[in-house]
């Protein structure tokens, strides 16, 4: 089932839609993509935050900060690649939003659920691939922006686990920013909220 099929069905059943079917479908698609994307970034944040706590509780040899950043980003990217989340039955109202559900009679809402879930799965998968790639590339940016040292002399290095926990914490914060880009200033917004159109 695709957007055209859903829209066509709703147009054929105007008694099941409160308002313009196209507006309902557009709002639903926008909401599902936005929420699926947020959910993926937040799932990555939870995973990386858990790994941060593991590193905080461990001890290890000393290493250069830059070395740890490169290794941790690669390791986390590899781990995340094997922990891709997926939407679950029952998530559809969260994904589409209560406003979309309220715009439909029960039969119309039930008809849209498979499309909502397929759309969410597609968006989460696309976002998860973006997260993995972002995590792999992030090390060099962190080394530069946080002035991480390449020094390998023992007296100039820090405990591996301490640096790893710090890197994981930075990544977790980074993922939060990616989950909610709409909280950025007006010039940085990616797309307008259809509810304000």
C-alpha positions as CSV (number, residue, x, y, z in Angstrom):
1,X,0.0,0.0,0.0
2,X,1.3,3.4,-0.9
3,X,0.2,7.0,-0.5
4,X,-1.8,7.1,-3.7
5,X,-3.7,4.0,-2.7
6,X,-4.5,5.4,0.7
7,X,-5.6,8.8,-0.7
8,X,-7.7,7.1,-3.4
9,X,-9.4,4.9,-0.8
10,X,-10.2,7.9,1.5
11,X,-11.6,9.8,-1.4
12,X,-13.9,6.9,-2.2
13,X,-15.0,6.9,1.5
14,X,-15.6,10.6,2.3
15,X,-18.0,9.6,5.1
16,X,-14.9,8.2,7.0
17,X,-12.9,11.4,6.8
18,X,-13.5,14.7,8.7
19,X,-12.0,17.2,6.3
20,X,-10.0,17.0,3.1
21,X,-8.6,13.5,2.5
22,X,-5.4,14.9,0.9
23,X,-4.8,17.2,3.9
24,X,-5.2,14.2,6.3
25,X,-2.8,12.1,4.2
26,X,-0.2,14.8,3.9
27,X,-0.3,15.6,7.7
28,X,-0.2,11.8,8.5
29,X,2.9,11.2,6.3
30,X,4.7,14.3,7.7
31,X,4.0,13.2,11.3
32,X,4.9,9.6,10.7
33,X,8.2,10.5,9.1
34,X,9.0,13.0,11.8
35,X,8.2,10.7,14.7
36,X,9.9,7.7,13.1
37,X,13.1,9.8,12.6
38,X,13.0,11.1,16.2
39,X,12.4,7.5,17.5
40,X,15.4,6.2,15.6
41,X,17.8,9.0,16.9
42,X,16.5,8.5,20.5
43,X,16.9,4.7,20.3
44,X,20.6,5.4,19.2
45,X,20.9,7.8,22.1
46,X,19.7,5.2,24.6
47,X,22.0,2.6,23.3
48,X,25.1,4.9,23.4
49,X,24.1,6.2,26.8
50,X,24.0,2.6,28.1
51,X,27.5,2.0,26.6
52,X,28.7,5.3,28.3
53,X,27.6,4.0,31.7
54,X,29.5,0.7,31.0
55,X,32.7,2.6,30.2
56,X,32.2,4.9,33.3
57,X,32.1,1.7,35.5
58,X,35.3,0.2,34.0
59,X,39.0,0.9,34.1
60,X,41.6,0.4,31.5
61,X,44.9,1.2,30.0
62,X,45.9,4.7,29.0
63,X,45.6,5.8,25.3
64,X,45.6,9.0,23.3
65,X,42.3,10.8,23.2
66,X,42.3,10.8,19.4
67,X,42.9,7.1,19.2
68,X,40.0,6.4,21.6
69,X,37.7,8.7,19.7
70,X,38.4,6.9,16.4
71,X,38.1,3.5,18.0
72,X,34.9,4.2,20.0
73,X,33.1,5.9,17.0
74,X,33.9,2.9,14.8
75,X,32.9,0.4,17.5
76,X,29.6,2.1,18.3
77,X,28.8,2.4,14.6
78,X,29.4,-1.3,14.2
79,X,27.3,-2.1,17.3
80,X,24.4,0.2,16.2
81,X,24.4,-1.5,12.8
82,X,23.2,-4.6,14.6
83,X,20.7,-3.0,16.9
84,X,18.3,-1.3,14.4
85,X,14.9,-0.6,16.0
86,X,11.6,-1.1,14.3
87,X,8.1,0.3,15.0
88,X,5.8,-2.1,16.9
89,X,2.1,-2.7,16.6
90,X,0.4,-0.2,18.9
91,X,2.8,2.6,17.9
92,X,0.6,3.9,15.1
93,X,-1.1,6.6,17.2
94,X,2.2,7.9,18.5
95,X,3.6,7.9,14.9
96,X,0.7,9.6,13.2
97,X,-0.5,11.7,16.1
98,X,-3.9,12.0,17.7
99,X,-5.0,14.7,15.3
100,X,-4.8,12.3,12.4
101,X,-6.7,9.6,14.2
102,X,-9.4,12.1,15.3
103,X,-9.8,13.1,11.6
104,X,-10.9,9.6,10.7
105,X,-13.7,7.3,11.6
106,X,-12.6,4.0,13.1
107,X,-12.7,2.2,9.8
108,X,-10.7,4.8,8.1
109,X,-8.1,4.8,10.8
110,X,-7.9,1.0,10.7
111,X,-7.4,1.1,6.9
112,X,-4.4,3.5,7.3
113,X,-2.6,1.5,10.0
114,X,-0.6,-0.8,7.6
115,X,0.5,2.3,5.6
116,X,1.5,4.1,8.7
117,X,3.6,1.2,10.0
118,X,5.2,0.6,6.6
119,X,6.1,4.3,6.3
120,X,7.5,4.3,9.8
121,X,9.6,1.2,9.1
122,X,11.0,2.7,5.9
123,X,11.8,6.0,7.6
124,X,13.4,4.4,10.7
125,X,15.6,2.2,8.4
126,X,16.7,5.2,6.4
127,X,17.5,7.1,9.5
128,X,19.3,4.2,11.1
129,X,21.6,4.0,8.1
130,X,22.2,7.7,8.5
131,X,23.0,7.3,12.2
132,X,25.5,4.5,11.6
133,X,27.3,6.6,8.9
134,X,27.2,9.7,11.0
135,X,28.7,7.8,14.0
136,X,31.5,6.4,11.8
137,X,32.4,9.8,10.5
138,X,32.0,11.7,13.7
139,X,35.5,10.8,15.2
140,X,37.5,13.3,13.1
141,X,35.1,16.1,13.8
142,X,35.2,15.4,17.6
143,X,39.0,15.3,17.5
144,X,39.1,18.7,16.0
145,X,36.2,20.4,17.8
146,X,37.1,19.1,21.2
147,X,40.9,19.4,20.7
148,X,41.6,15.7,21.5
149,X,45.2,15.0,21.8
150,X,47.2,12.5,19.7
151,X,49.9,12.4,22.4
152,X,50.7,8.8,23.4
153,X,53.1,9.5,26.2
154,X,51.8,7.9,29.4
155,X,51.9,11.1,31.4
156,X,49.9,12.9,28.7
157,X,47.2,10.3,28.1
158,X,44.1,9.5,30.0
159,X,42.4,6.2,30.9
160,X,40.8,4.6,27.8
161,X,37.4,4.1,29.6
162,X,37.2,7.7,30.8
163,X,37.8,9.0,27.3
164,X,35.4,6.5,25.8
165,X,32.6,7.5,28.2
166,X,33.2,11.1,27.3
167,X,33.0,10.4,23.6
168,X,29.8,8.4,24.1
169,X,28.3,11.2,26.1
170,X,29.1,13.7,23.4
171,X,27.5,11.3,20.8
172,X,24.4,10.9,23.0
173,X,23.9,14.7,23.1
174,X,24.5,14.8,19.4
175,X,21.8,12.3,18.7
176,X,19.3,14.4,20.8
177,X,20.0,17.4,18.6
178,X,19.4,15.3,15.5
179,X,16.2,13.9,16.9
180,X,14.7,17.3,17.4
181,X,16.0,19.6,14.6
182,X,12.6,21.4,14.7
183,X,13.7,22.9,18.0
184,X,16.4,24.8,16.2
185,X,16.0,28.4,15.2
186,X,13.6,29.3,12.3
187,X,16.4,29.6,9.8
188,X,17.5,26.1,10.6
189,X,14.2,24.3,10.3
190,X,14.0,21.6,7.7
191,X,10.3,21.7,6.9
192,X,7.3,23.6,8.2
193,X,4.7,22.0,10.5
194,X,1.6,21.4,8.4
195,X,-0.6,22.0,11.4
196,X,0.5,25.7,11.2
197,X,0.0,26.0,7.5
